[in-house]
């Protein structure tokens, strides 16, 4: 794939996130794609990836994502994004807290044949849970 | 900077870090380089960056970083590392807990004139503090 084609694919994913469009989001991923995410765990298959994204849309319906210019190296891409929102829906089986969050997120994707075949997401997951009030953290001593 | 030069710079940085060779590590950063890290905060200047890195390895002297191949795009790169270590030295003014941790970390690097001018580190900082026992986290009921 060309650099331009990978960039176009990443642009489609961002548009799908901003548009809360689960179908469009899923179309960016291969049928058997794998995603590793602190929140969703290990996901295999487009359907599972779409369900997980739908859960994010429901938990944080106002979520905004601002991406830096992607790094593209052959079939690999890295996107660093600022992800923010408010937890107004259920997450991890827990009721909404109404609290806001802002975290940096890194998406590391492998792209083949115009689709993402694997992706790893890295971010301060525990910090996210503390920010939205699902977890309470205090000094141990 | 071409790809080979960038790759060589990243190898020098990683190798120097692994050997705790702070003189060689220092050489990979520009005089006015800036590092943003959840643990160290905003650090500006070669000497301050070395001091922050030394502080990390004083707290976690057995720390080992295992890197994935970097994503290199022009003068930017990301490196994903799996970091493991044990908290046997003071950190954030808090005494050692003797507890181990494991986490992924992303280094987002910008290079100019063959030197690192900016580096951002993204990881589950709150999770690190919980793993080493500096913070205690519990569900908010």
Boltz contact constraints between the chains, C-beta under 6 A:
constraints:
  - contact:
      token1: [A, 71]
      token2: [B, 71]
      max_distance: 6.0
  - contact:
      token1: [A, 71]
      token2: [B, 73]
      max_distance: 6.0
  - contact:
      token1: [A, 71]
      token2: [B, 76]
      max_distance: 6.0
  - contact:
      token1: [A, 71]
      token2: [B, 78]
      max_distance: 6.0
  - contact:
      token1: [A, 72]
      token2: [B, 73]
      max_distance: 6.0
  - contact:
      token1: [A, 73]
      token2: [B, 71]
      max_distance: 6.0
  - contact:
      token1: [A, 73]
      token2: [B, 72]
      max_distance: 6.0
  - contact:
      token1: [A, 73]
      token2: [B, 73]
      max_distance: 6.0
  - contact:
      token1: [A, 76]
      token2: [B, 71]
      max_distance: 6.0
  - contact:
      token1: [A, 78]
      token2: [B, 71]
      max_distance: 6.0
  - contact:
      token1: [A, 78]
      token2: [B, 78]
      max_distance: 6.0
  - contact:
      token1: [A, 80]
      token2: [B, 108]
      max_distance: 6.0
  - contact:
      token1: [A, 104]
      token2: [B, 122]
      max_distance: 6.0
  - contact:
      token1: [A, 106]
      token2: [B, 106]
      max_distance: 6.0
  - contact:
      token1: [A, 106]
      token2: [B, 122]
      max_distance: 6.0
  - contact:
      token1: [A, 122]
      token2: [B, 104]
      max_distance: 6.0
  - contact:
      token1: [A, 122]
      token2: [B, 106]
      max_distance: 6.0
  - contact:
      token1: [A, 124]
      token2: [B, 124]
      max_distance: 6.0
  - contact:
      token1: [A, 124]
      token2: [B, 125]
      max_distance: 6.0
  - contact:
      token1: [A, 124]
      token2: [B, 126]
      max_distance: 6.0
  - contact:
      token1: [A, 125]
      token2: [B, 124]
      max_distance: 6.0
  - contact:
      token1: [A, 126]
      token2: [B, 124]
      max_distance: 6.0
  - contact:
      token1: [A, 126]
      token2: [B, 126]
      max_distance: 6.0
  - contact:
      token1: [A, 126]
      token2: [B, 127]
      max_distance: 6.0
  - contact:
      token1: [A, 126]
      token2: [B, 130]
      max_distance: 6.0
  - contact:
      token1: [A, 127]
      token2: [B, 126]
      max_distance: 6.0
  - contact:
      token1: [A, 130]
      token2: [B, 126]
      max_distance: 6.0
  - contact:
      token1: [A, 133]
      token2: [B, 140]
      max_distance: 6.0
  - contact:
      token1: [A, 135]
      token2: [B, 137]
      max_distance: 6.0
  - contact:
      token1: [A, 136]
      token2: [B, 138]
      max_distance: 6.0
  - contact:
      token1: [A, 136]
      token2: [B, 140]
      max_distance: 6.0
  - contact:
      token1: [A, 137]
      token2: [B, 135]
      max_distance: 6.0
  - contact:
      token1: [A, 137]
      token2: [B, 137]
      max_distance: 6.0
  - contact:
      token1: [A, 138]
      token2: [B, 136]
      max_distance: 6.0
  - contact:
      token1: [A, 140]
      token2: [B, 133]
      max_distance: 6.0
  - contact:
      token1: [A, 140]
      token2: [B, 134]
      max_distance: 6.0
  - contact:
      token1: [A, 140]
      token2: [B, 136]
      max_distance: 6.0
